[in-house]
Amino acid sequence: MPVRLRRRLPLSRRRTVSTAVTAVLVGGTFAGLLSVTGAPRTAAAQTATQDGAAPAAPAPATPPRASAPSPVPMPTGPDAQDPASDPGASGRPPASTAPGGKSAPSVMQIVAHPDDDLFFMNPDISQTIRSGTPLAAVYLTAGESDGVNARPRDAAAATADKAAYAEARQNGIRAAYSEMATGSRTSPWDRVAIPTAGGGLAELDTLRADPKVRLVWLQIREAGSTNHYRPHSLNGLWHGLVGTLESQRSSGTPVTADFRYTKDEVVATIAGLLDRFRPTFVRMQDPSPGTDPKTGKIRDHQDHLYGARFTQAALARYAELPGHPRVGVQNYLGYPTSVLPHTLDPETAGDKLKTLKTYAWMDGVNDCGTPAGCGDLKVAARPAGRGWTATVRYARGTSTSWVQRDRDGGLHAFSVLDGQLAAWRKPAGGGAWSGPTLLPGGGMDTGVTSVSLPDGRIAVYGTRTLLTGGPAGYRREVVSTEQSAPGGAFGPWRSLGSPERNDATGTSDISAPAVTVGADGRATVVLRDSLRRLTAREQGADGGWGPWRVLGGVDVVGDPVAATDGQGRGYVFASTVTTVLVWAQHVPGGPLTGPSLTALPPTTLSLSATPAPNGDGVRLWFRKPASGDLRSADFSGVGPVSPVTELPGGVAGFGPVSGGDGLLAVRSRTGFLATAPHGRTGASAPAWKLERFLFAGAPDAGRDGVAAIGLDGRLHWTPAAPEAPAGRVVAAAE
């Protein structure tokens, strides 16, 4: 969007909008903080100036339209103070840095409702907290629902109070994060009101025992329905059904004035928070979850979808600001995970459920000291959700084909940072990695794949989101770029369009692409459409592209994967809830035929494929549901030629298995990268080694080593022998 962030207010003016529950004098200076412990103060919130002036007059009945103050800078280091409480703060704080002056990892999560993060993003959250990485969780709406904080059996006798229910959900979230960070759900928080770049106020909570953990409550009104018509919602604001959307403040919040936002002001507010926390990695919900073809209703909550689209627009705006750390993004599936195989092992799922029980206030002990309640009793009736605590699932970003070897033996790696293709290069002969360089052109979605062409060039495929043209102009399309010559620069992006008619019919729900390349250099691009079928577009002899055609399949889920065997035959695999489908070329360069049933058991849906060790066919890698154990099967033609191989000595975890030539790489139960050599049969127990860093997406294992993109946006490389004694290295930035 063309409108940029508003200019920051001078610090003296920013401080005048700090709000607090109590006026605490510290060395003669007003702190401006609400201190929350196991028995917090419950006095009504008052608005005060930095020098302790009298509170402002009560807000009028109609929410005011405030002029837009810019966000207050917020350091992200563990010892940083909030500028609202630090009388000596001035100017932008430096970004948190790692040794060598590079940005240290910092994570920001943006979700629609309190509990979306706990249900759909954990265990990634708890792993981030345990790693000591700064984390800021942003909740767009108040989550006030119908205002009844009760189990269904008790709802009829309960009194509706939206402000109190919003507070109870906040209390539950604070307890859950306290417990994840400190082991105690009553660990105290410091709470303060901060101005937003959209002209309103937000509540910022900082965990006193671990100030790297922060919660931000925007307290915008929620839709109040999963998919019914609710114009006063993020959905309605996005589509222009309403001009402004009002706030829904929780009881007990230090935010003392109501406000309302236009569509652009919501974007500016989120972008301002990005500028405040300066993350290197953003977690967000899925902006294109698809629709039910029978009812036409979206498969997820409308607040999830449109909250994610507002976040996309904010990220695009933030990417234009100079000097910020480069940002990687991960999308998470929401309600659609209900019907999909579970991805988490019992231990991890149990830990996740424990956190939800804390949020849900299962024991009913009022240790938060407020009459609103200490958690979300609606969730207490079903703390596992609809199977959500047993799973976590990324929407795109699971490709294990983002590293390629060139003709001279050099390596090229690709990811997406700031919505642009980021490229790293490692020269042949043991040279160091360099990068990333960013290819012009924004809007790229997470999850690119790369292929080597017969003439030695490399091509990269992905999807991008277009935000221009208003709500009706929102769409996702497949794009590609390729080198002008072997080892040369990449050319401009070329659009291959989309099989989707428009966004309204399927929310632009297309998967990341899979690509096969024939010996003649012609490519076939395959992706899943919103009707859960595979579709393909094929390149002609003249380099042009034919129309999208349906390859078939029913209830295909996730991203398809492709591989080419030693004889030049292409294979494409796609998951369903119960098995895996395969399409294959019977002869090199022939058409993909299928789908054929593989008779494989259910998987966790994340697949990867590599050429089979004997050169005939390909090996498919996957995981066993509800355990994370690794499995593989070999294919030649359209059927498996080996039984399912159970790989002993697993490390649990979730996500794809990257099986390179003699190397394995996976996400372990801890969230750390796990690597191991493996025999050519894949049947021997691997000796796993944990690389103690958290990473984004999926690793890529090849014969040279294992690559992964850290939450710091940098390429982490674990070389194979004979370089192995050097250990893991991190690519230097250009």
C-alpha positions in Angstrom: 0.0 0.0 0.0 1.3 3.4 -0.9 0.6 5.1 2.5 3.7 5.0 4.7 4.1 5.0 8.4 3.3 8.3 10.1 6.3 10.3 11.3 7.2 9.6 15.0 6.1 12.1 17.6 8.7 13.8 19.6 9.4 11.8 22.8 8.0 14.5 25.0 4.6 14.2 23.3 4.7 10.5 23.2 5.0 10.3 26.9 1.9 12.4 27.5 -0.2 9.5 26.3 1.2 6.9 28.6 -1.5 5.6 30.9 -1.5 3.7 34.2 -3.6 2.2 36.9 -1.6 3.6 39.7 0.9 6.4 40.1 4.0 4.9 41.5 6.8 7.3 42.3 10.3 5.9 41.6 13.1 8.3 42.4 10.6 11.1 41.9 9.6 9.9 38.4 6.1 8.7 37.5 6.5 5.1 36.2 3.3 4.8 34.3 2.9 1.0 34.9 0.2 -1.3 36.0 1.8 -4.0 38.1 0.0 -7.3 38.0 0.9 -10.1 40.4 -1.0 -13.0 41.9 -3.1 -10.4 43.7 -3.1 -7.4 41.4 -4.4 -3.9 42.1 -7.9 -3.5 40.9 -8.3 0.2 41.0 -9.9 1.8 38.0 -7.5 2.8 35.4 -6.5 6.5 35.2 -4.9 8.4 32.4 -1.9 10.5 33.5 0.8 12.6 31.9 4.5 11.8 32.3 4.9 14.5 35.0 2.0 13.2 37.0 -0.7 15.6 35.9 -4.3 15.0 36.6 -6.2 12.3 34.7 -7.9 13.2 31.5 -11.7 13.6 31.3 -13.7 10.4 30.7 -14.0 9.4 27.1 -17.2 10.5 25.3 -19.8 7.8 24.5 -18.9 8.0 20.8 -15.3 6.7 20.3 -13.1 9.6 19.3 -11.0 9.7 16.1 -7.6 10.6 17.4 -4.8 12.0 15.4 -2.2 9.3 14.9 0.7 9.3 17.2 3.7 7.2 16.1 4.8 4.1 18.0 7.2 4.5 20.9 10.5 2.6 20.2 10.9 -0.6 22.2 14.3 -2.2 22.8 14.2 -6.0 22.4 17.1 -6.9 24.7 16.5 -8.8 27.9 17.4 -5.8 30.1 15.6 -3.2 28.1 13.1 -0.9 29.8 10.0 0.3 28.2 10.4 4.0 27.0 7.1 4.8 28.6 8.6 4.1 32.0 12.1 5.3 31.3 12.5 9.1 31.6 15.9 9.0 30.0 14.8 7.2 26.8 15.1 9.1 23.5 15.1 8.2 19.9 15.1 4.8 18.3 16.8 2.1 20.3 19.3 0.0 18.5 18.1 -3.4 17.2 19.1 -6.4 19.2 22.4 -7.7 17.7 24.3 -10.9 17.6 28.1 -11.2 17.6 29.5 -9.6 14.5 26.9 -6.8 14.4 24.1 -8.9 12.8 20.6 -8.8 14.0 19.9 -11.4 16.7 16.7 -13.4 16.3 13.6 -11.7 17.5 10.1 -13.1 17.0 6.7 -11.4 16.6 3.4 -13.3 16.5 0.2 -11.7 15.2 -3.1 -13.4 15.8 -6.8 -12.5 15.7 -7.9 -13.8 19.1 -6.4 -14.7 22.5 -5.7 -18.5 22.3 -5.1 -18.6 18.5 -1.4 -18.7 19.3 -1.7 -21.4 21.9 -3.9 -23.6 19.8 -2.2 -23.2 16.4 1.4 -22.0 16.9 2.6 -24.0 19.8 5.0 -25.8 20.4 6.9 -23.1 18.4 6.1 -20.6 21.1 7.4 -22.5 24.0 10.5 -23.4 22.1 11.1 -19.8 21.3 10.7 -18.8 25.0 13.0 -21.5 26.2 15.7 -20.4 23.7 15.8 -16.9 25.2 14.7 -15.3 21.9 12.7 -12.1 22.4 9.1 -12.7 21.6 6.2 -10.2 21.2 2.7 -11.7 20.8 0.1 -9.3 19.3 -3.7 -9.9 19.6 -5.7 -7.9 17.1 -9.2 -8.3 18.6 -10.4 -8.4 22.2 -11.9 -11.8 21.7 -15.0 -10.7 23.5 -17.4 -13.1 21.8 -20.8 -13.0 23.5 -19.3 -11.8 26.8 -20.2 -15.0 28.6 -17.2 -16.6 30.5 -18.7 -20.0 31.3 -18.7 -23.6 30.2 -21.7 -24.4 27.9 -23.6 -26.1 30.7 -23.4 -23.0 32.8 -23.8 -20.4 30.1 -27.6 -19.9 30.6 -27.1 -18.7 34.2 -24.1 -16.5 33.4 -24.3 -12.7 32.8 -22.9 -11.4 29.6 -20.1 -8.9 30.1 -17.9 -8.4 27.0 -15.3 -6.3 28.8 -15.0 -8.8 31.6 -14.7 -11.8 29.3 -12.0 -10.0 27.3 -10.2 -9.5 30.6 -10.6 -13.1 31.6 -9.0 -14.2 28.3 -6.1 -11.8 28.8 -5.6 -13.2 32.3 -5.5 -16.7 30.9 -3.0 -15.8 28.3 -0.8 -14.0 30.8 -0.9 -17.1 33.0 0.0 -19.4 30.1 2.9 -17.3 29.0 4.1 -16.9 32.6 4.0 -20.7 33.1 5.9 -21.3 29.8 8.6 -18.8 30.7 9.0 -19.2 34.5 7.1 -22.4 35.5 4.6 -20.3 37.5 1.4 -19.0 36.1 1.2 -16.2 38.7 4.6 -14.6 37.7 3.8 -10.9 37.6 3.5 -8.6 34.6 4.0 -4.9 34.1 1.2 -3.3 32.1 1.2 0.0 30.3 -0.8 1.7 27.6 1.1 2.8 24.5 0.0 4.9 21.5 -0.3 3.2 18.2 0.5 4.5 14.7 -3.1 4.2 13.8 -4.2 6.8 16.4 -5.5 4.6 19.1 -4.0 3.0 22.2 -2.9 -0.5 22.9 -1.9 -2.4 26.1 1.6 -3.7 26.4 2.4 -6.3 29.0 5.9 -7.2 29.9 6.8 -10.3 32.0 8.8 -9.0 34.9 10.8 -12.2 35.4 11.6 -12.3 31.7 11.2 -8.9 30.0 11.9 -10.5 26.6 8.4 -11.8 26.7 5.7 -9.2 25.8 2.0 -9.2 25.0 0.3 -6.5 23.0 -3.5 -6.1 23.1 -5.0 -4.0 20.3 -8.5 -4.6 21.6 -10.3 -4.2 18.3 -13.9 -5.5 18.2 -14.1 -9.1 17.0 -16.6 -10.5 14.5 -18.5 -12.7 17.0 -19.1 -15.4 14.4 -16.9 -17.9 12.5 -18.4 -17.2 9.1 -21.8 -15.4 9.4 -22.3 -12.0 8.0 -20.8 -9.5 10.5 -20.0 -6.1 8.8 -18.6 -4.7 12.1 -15.5 -6.9 11.9 -12.1 -7.1 10.3 -13.8 -8.7 7.4 -16.2 -5.8 7.0 -13.5 -3.3 7.4 -11.3 -5.0 4.8 -14.1 -5.0 2.3 -15.3 -1.5 3.0 -18.6 -2.6 4.5 -17.9 -0.2 7.4 -15.6 2.8 7.3 -14.3 2.3 10.9 -14.1 -0.5 13.4 -14.4 0.4 17.1 -12.5 -0.9 20.1 -13.7 -3.3 22.8 -11.6 -2.5 25.8 -11.3 -5.2 28.5 -12.1 -4.4 32.1 -8.9 -3.6 34.1 -6.9 -2.5 31.0 -4.6 0.6 31.4 -6.1 1.8 28.1 -8.7 4.4 29.3 -10.1 5.8 26.1 -12.2 4.1 23.4 -11.0 4.5 19.8 -11.8 3.3 16.3 -9.7 2.5 13.2 -10.1 2.9 9.5 -8.7 0.1 7.3 -5.6 2.0 6.7 -5.2 2.8 10.4 -5.3 -0.9 11.3 -2.5 -1.5 8.7 -0.6 1.4 10.1 -1.0 0.1 13.7 0.4 -3.3 12.9 3.2 -1.8 10.8 4.0 0.5 13.7 4.3 -2.5 16.0 6.7 -4.1 13.6 8.7 -1.0 13.6 8.6 -1.0 17.4 9.7 -4.6 18.0 11.9 -5.0 14.8 11.5 -8.7 14.5 13.5 -11.0 12.3 10.7 -13.5 12.1 6.9 -13.1 12.1 4.4 -15.8 12.8 0.9 -15.2 11.5 -2.3 -17.0 10.5 -3.3 -18.2 7.1 -4.7 -15.5 4.8 -6.1 -18.1 2.3 -7.6 -21.1 4.1 -10.0 -21.9 1.3 -13.8 -22.4 1.2 -16.1 -25.3 1.5 -17.2 -26.1 -2.0 -20.6 -27.3 -0.8 -21.5 -24.2 1.3 -19.1 -21.6 0.0 -18.2 -20.7 3.6 -14.5 -20.2 4.5 -12.9 -23.1 6.3 -11.4 -21.0 9.0 -12.6 -18.2 11.3 -13.2 -14.9 9.4 -11.1 -13.0 11.9 -8.2 -15.4 11.4 -8.3 -14.9 7.6 -8.7 -11.1 7.6 -6.4 -10.5 10.5 -3.8 -12.3 8.4 -4.5 -10.1 5.4 -4.2 -7.0 7.5 -0.9 -8.4 8.6 0.2 -9.0 5.1 -0.5 -5.4 4.2 1.4 -4.2 7.2 4.4 -6.4 6.4 4.4 -5.0 2.8 4.4 -1.4 4.2 7.0 -2.2 6.8 9.3 -3.7 4.1 9.6 -0.3 2.5 11.1 1.3 5.7 14.9 1.6 5.5 17.1 0.1 8.2 15.0 -2.6 9.6 16.2 -6.2 10.1 15.1 -8.5 7.3 12.0 -10.4 8.2 11.0 -14.0 7.5 7.4 -15.1 7.8 5.6 -18.3 8.7 1.8 -18.9 8.2 -0.1 -21.4 10.4 -3.3 -23.3 9.6 -6.2 -22.8 12.0 -9.5 -24.6 12.1 -8.8 -26.8 9.0 -6.3 -28.8 11.2 -9.3 -30.4 12.9 -9.7 -33.1 10.3 -6.0 -33.7 9.5 -3.7 -36.3 11.0 -2.0 -35.2 14.2 1.6 -34.1 13.9 2.9 -34.0 17.5 4.3 -36.9 19.6 2.4 -37.6 22.8 4.9 -35.8 25.0 4.8 -32.6 23.0 1.1 -32.8 22.6 0.7 -33.2 26.4 2.8 -30.2 27.1 0.7 -28.1 24.7 -2.5 -29.3 26.3 -1.2 -28.4 29.7 -0.6 -24.8 28.5 -4.2 -24.7 27.2 -5.6 -26.0 30.5 -3.8 -23.1 32.2 -5.3 -20.6 29.8 -8.7 -22.2 30.3 -8.6 -21.8 34.1 -9.4 -25.5 34.6 -8.9 -25.5 38.3 -11.1 -22.5 39.0 -8.7 -21.1 41.6 -8.9 -17.3 41.5 -5.2 -16.5 41.9 -5.3 -13.5 39.5 -7.4 -11.4 42.0 -10.0 -10.1 39.6 -13.8 -10.7 39.5 -13.6 -11.3 35.7 -11.9 -14.6 36.2 -8.5 -16.0 35.5 -9.0 -17.7 32.2 -11.3 -18.7 29.4 -14.0 -21.0 30.7 -15.4 -21.6 27.2 -12.2 -23.4 26.4 -12.3 -25.3 29.7 -15.1 -27.4 28.3 -12.8 -28.6 25.5 -9.2 -27.6 26.3 -7.8 -29.7 23.4 -10.0 -27.8 21.0 -10.9 -30.0 18.0 -7.7 -31.9 18.2 -5.7 -28.7 17.9 -3.4 -29.4 20.8 -2.1 -32.6 19.1 -1.0 -30.8 16.0 0.7 -27.8 14.5 0.8 -27.2 10.8 2.4 -24.7 8.5 0.6 -23.3 5.5 3.3 -23.4 2.9 7.0 -23.1 3.8 7.7 -26.9 3.8 9.8 -27.2 0.7 13.1 -29.1 1.0 14.2 -28.2 -2.5 15.6 -24.7 -2.0 19.3 -25.5 -2.4 20.8 -26.3 -5.8 24.3 -27.3 -7.0 25.5 -25.5 -10.1 27.6 -27.0 -13.0 30.8 -25.9 -11.4 30.0 -27.4 -8.0 29.0 -24.2 -6.3 25.8 -24.1 -4.2 22.9 -21.7 -4.3 20.2 -21.3 -1.6 16.9 -19.4 -1.7 14.4 -18.2 0.8 12.0 -15.2 1.3 12.9 -12.2 3.4 10.9 -8.9 3.4 8.7 -10.5 0.8 11.6 -10.8 -1.7 13.6 -13.7 -2.9 16.8 -13.9 -0.9 19.7 -15.8 -2.5 23.0 -17.1 -1.0 25.9 -18.5 -2.9 28.8 -20.8 -1.9 31.5 -21.1 -4.5 33.0 -24.5 -5.4 36.2 -25.6 -3.6 35.2 -25.0 0.0 34.6 -21.2 -0.2 32.4 -19.5 2.3 28.7 -18.7 1.8 27.8 -15.1 1.0 24.5 -13.4 0.9 21.7 -12.8 1.0 21.1 -10.7 -2.0 17.4 -9.8 -2.6 15.8 -10.0 -6.0 13.6 -7.0 -6.9 9.9 -7.6 -6.6 7.9 -8.0 -3.4 4.9 -9.9 -2.2 6.6 -13.3 -2.3 5.0 -16.0 -0.1 7.0 -18.3 2.1 8.0 -21.6 0.5 10.0 -21.4 -2.7 11.4 -24.3 -4.6 14.3 -24.5 -7.0 15.4 -26.7 -9.9 18.5 -27.2 -12.0 18.0 -26.9 -15.7 19.8 -29.2 -18.2 21.9 -26.3 -19.5 23.3 -25.6 -16.1 21.1 -22.7 -15.1 18.9 -22.6 -12.0 15.2 -21.6 -11.8 13.2 -20.7 -8.7 9.4 -21.0 -8.4 7.1 -19.7 -5.8 3.8 -17.8 -5.3 3.3 -14.2 -4.5 0.4 -12.2 -3.1 -1.0 -9.2 -4.9 -2.5 -6.6 -2.6 -3.3 -3.9 -5.2 -6.7 -3.0 -6.6 -8.6 -3.0 -3.3 -10.2 -6.1 -1.8 -11.3 -7.5 -5.1 -7.7 -7.3 -6.4 -6.4 -9.6 -3.7 -5.0 -12.8 -5.3 -2.1 -15.2 -5.3 -0.2 -16.3 -8.4 2.7 -18.6 -9.4 5.9 -16.8 -10.4 9.3 -18.0 -11.6 12.7 -16.6 -12.3 15.8 -18.2 -13.8 19.4 -17.4 -14.5 20.3 -15.7 -17.7 23.3 -18.0 -18.0 24.9 -20.7 -15.8 26.3 -18.9 -12.8 24.7 -15.6 -14.0 22.1 -13.2 -12.5 18.5 -14.1 -12.2 16.1 -12.4 -14.5 12.8 -10.6 -13.7 9.9 -12.5 -12.2 7.5 -14.1 -14.7 3.9 -14.6 -13.8 2.3 -18.0 -14.5 -1.0 -16.9 -13.1 -3.3 -19.1 -11.1 -5.9 -21.8 -11.7 -8.3 -19.9 -9.4 -11.0 -17.8 -11.0 -11.0 -15.2 -8.3 -10.4 -14.7 -4.6 -14.1 -14.9 -3.6 -14.6 -18.5 -4.7 -11.6 -20.1 -2.9 -9.8 -17.3 -0.9 -6.8 -17.8 -3.4 -6.1 -21.1 -1.7 -3.3 -22.5 -3.8 -0.4 -24.5 -2.5 3.3 -23.8 -3.1 4.3 -25.2 -6.5 6.2 -28.4 -7.2 8.2 -28.6 -10.4 9.6 -31.3 -12.7 12.0 -30.6 -15.5 12.6 -32.9 -18.5 15.9 -33.6 -20.3 14.8 -31.0 -22.9 14.5 -28.3 -20.3 10.8 -28.0 -20.3 9.2 -27.6 -16.9 5.9 -28.7 -15.5 4.5 -26.7 -12.6 2.1 -28.5 -10.3 0.0 -27.2 -7.4 -3.1 -27.9 -5.3 -6.1 -25.6 -6.0 -8.9 -24.6 -3.6 -11.0 -27.6 -4.7 -8.3 -29.9 -3.3 -7.2 -31.2 -6.7 -3.8 -31.0 -8.4 -3.5 -28.7 -11.4 -0.6 -28.2 -13.7 0.8 -25.9 -16.3 3.4 -27.2 -18.8 6.1 -25.4 -20.7 6.1 -25.8 -24.5 9.1 -26.3 -26.8 9.2 -22.6 -27.6 9.4 -21.7 -23.9 5.8 -20.6 -23.6 3.3 -22.0 -21.2 0.1 -23.9 -21.9 -3.1 -23.4 -19.9 -3.7 -24.7 -16.4 -5.2 -28.2 -16.6 -6.6 -30.4 -13.9 -4.5 -33.5 -13.0 -7.2 -34.8 -10.6 -7.1 -36.1 -7.1 -9.6 -35.8 -4.3 -9.2 -34.1 -0.9 -5.5 -33.3 -1.6 -4.0 -31.4 1.4 -0.8 -29.4 1.8 1.9 -28.9 -0.8 2.7 -31.4 -3.5 6.4 -32.5 -3.9 8.3 -33.5 -7.1 11.4 -35.4 -7.9 13.2 -36.7 -11.0 14.9 -40.1 -11.0 18.2 -41.1 -12.5 16.5 -42.0 -15.8 14.9 -38.6 -16.1 11.4 -39.6 -15.2 9.4 -37.1 -13.1 7.2 -37.9 -10.1 4.7 -35.8 -8.1 3.3 -36.9 -4.8 0.4 -35.3 -2.8 -1.1 -36.2 0.5 -4.7 -36.9 1.5 -5.9 -37.5 5.0 -5.7 -41.3 4.6 -2.9 -41.9 2.1 -0.6 -40.5 -0.6 -1.3 -40.1 -4.3 1.3 -40.3 -7.1 1.6 -39.0 -10.6 4.5 -40.2 -12.7 6.1 -40.0 -16.2 6.4 -43.5 -17.7 9.1 -42.3 -20.0 11.4 -39.3 -19.7 9.6 -36.2 -21.0 6.3 -37.9 -21.2 3.1 -36.6 -19.6 2.4 -37.0 -15.9 -0.2 -39.7 -15.5 -2.3 -40.4 -12.4 -3.4 -40.1 -9.8 -2.6 -43.6 -8.6 -3.2 -44.9 -5.1 0.0 -45.8 -3.3 -1.5 -47.8 -0.6 0.7 -46.0 1.9 -0.6 -45.4 5.4 -1.6 -42.0 6.6 1.2 -39.5 7.0 1.4 -36.1 8.7 1.0 -34.7 5.1 4.5 -33.1 4.9 6.3 -35.0 2.2 9.7 -34.8 0.5 11.1 -36.9 -2.4 14.7 -37.6 -3.6 16.1 -39.8 -6.3 16.4 -43.4 -5.1 19.9 -44.5 -4.1 20.0 -47.1 -7.0 19.1 -44.5 -9.6 15.8 -46.2 -10.6 12.8 -44.3 -9.2 12.6 -42.0 -6.2 12.4 -42.3 -2.4 9.5 -40.7 -0.6 10.1 -39.5 2.9 7.3 -38.8 5.5 6.4 -39.1 9.2 4.1 -41.3 11.1 1.1 -39.4 12.6 1.0 -38.7 16.3 4.6 -39.8 16.8 6.9 -37.9 14.5 8.8 -41.1 13.6 10.5 -41.1 10.2 9.4 -43.4 7.3 10.3 -43.9 3.7 9.2 -45.9 0.6 10.8 -46.3 -2.8 8.8 -45.8 -6.0 9.4 -46.7 -9.7 6.6 -45.9 -12.0 3.3 -45.3 -10.2 3.7 -47.8 -7.5 5.9 -48.4 -4.5 8.6 -51.0 -5.0 9.5 -51.3 -1.4 7.6 -51.7 1.8 7.4 -48.8 4.2 10.7 -48.5 6.0 10.6 -47.4 9.6 13.7 -45.5 10.5 14.7 -46.5 14.0 16.1 -44.1 16.6 13.8 -41.2 15.7 13.9 -37.7 17.1 10.1 -37.0 16.9 9.3 -33.5 15.9 7.1 -32.5 13.0 7.4 -31.3 9.4 9.2 -32.7 6.4 12.1 -35.1 6.4 14.9 -33.9 4.1 16.8 -37.0 2.9 19.8 -36.0 0.9 22.5 -38.3 -0.5 23.7 -39.9 2.8 22.3 -37.1 5.0 19.1 -36.6 6.9 17.8 -33.4 8.4 14.6 -32.8 10.4 13.0 -30.6 13.0 13.4 -32.3 16.3 11.0 -32.4 19.3 13.0 -29.5 20.8 12.6 -27.4 17.6 16.3 -27.6 17.0 17.7 -28.9 13.7 18.6 -32.6 13.9 21.1 -34.0 11.4 22.4 -37.5 10.8 24.2 -39.6 8.2 22.2 -42.6 7.0 23.0 -45.7 5.0 21.9 -46.1 1.4 19.2 -48.5 2.5 17.8 -46.0 5.0 17.2 -48.9 7.4 20.1 -48.4 9.9 19.6 -46.3 13.1 21.0 -42.9 12.5 23.3 -41.1 15.0 21.5 -37.8 15.4 23.2 -34.6 16.2 21.3 -31.5 17.5 22.3 -28.1 16.0 21.1 -25.9 18.8 19.3 -23.1 17.0 15.7 -22.6 15.9 14.9 -22.4 12.2 12.1 -21.5 9.8 10.4 -23.7 7.4 12.2 -26.9 6.5 15.8 -27.9 6.2 17.5 -28.9 2.9 19.9 -31.8 3.1 22.3 -32.6 0.2 25.5 -34.4 -0.3 27.5 -31.3 0.6 25.7 -30.6 3.9 22.5 -29.3 5.5 21.1 -25.8 5.1 18.5 -24.1 7.3 17.2 -20.6 7.6 17.4 -19.4 11.3 14.9 -17.2 13.0 17.5 -14.5 12.5 17.0 -14.7 8.8 20.5 -16.0 8.2 21.6 -19.2 6.4 22.9 -21.8 8.8 25.1 -24.5 7.1 26.2 -27.8 8.6 28.8 -29.3 6.1 29.1 -32.9 5.4 32.5 -34.7 5.7 35.3 -33.9 5.1 34.4 -30.4 6.3 32.4 -31.7 9.2 35.0 -30.9 11.9 34.5 -27.2 11.2 30.9 -27.6 12.5 28.0 -25.4 11.7 28.6 -22.0 10.1 26.4 -19.0 9.5 26.6 -17.3 6.2 28.1 -13.8 6.3 25.9 -11.0 5.0 26.9 -9.0 1.9 
